[in-house]
């Protein structure tokens, strides 16, 4: 296989990853509304620790566990940012975007 074919495969995978990240973000936004109505904080350290442990246990590929954890810490940070924005939007104008 030529390098361009491999790069095309990577491009397709990258687009799928972005799609999945956006799907995850939409669910995170929904969770923020549930947390708000239940009076729960945005950050749940135990849940985040559980996610990182579960994903590093599930990892059996070429990416090492520390890299998986670094990647998911960024994803979790973004989820918290989205949830904080929803809370802020609701506080300001009663609606989330």
Buried (B, 14 or more C-beta within 10 A) or exposed (E): EEEEEEEEEEEEEEEEEEEEEEEBBEEBBEBBBEBBEEEEEBBBEEEBEEBBEEBBEEBEEEEEEEEBBEEBEEBBEBBBEBBEBBBEBBEEEEEBE
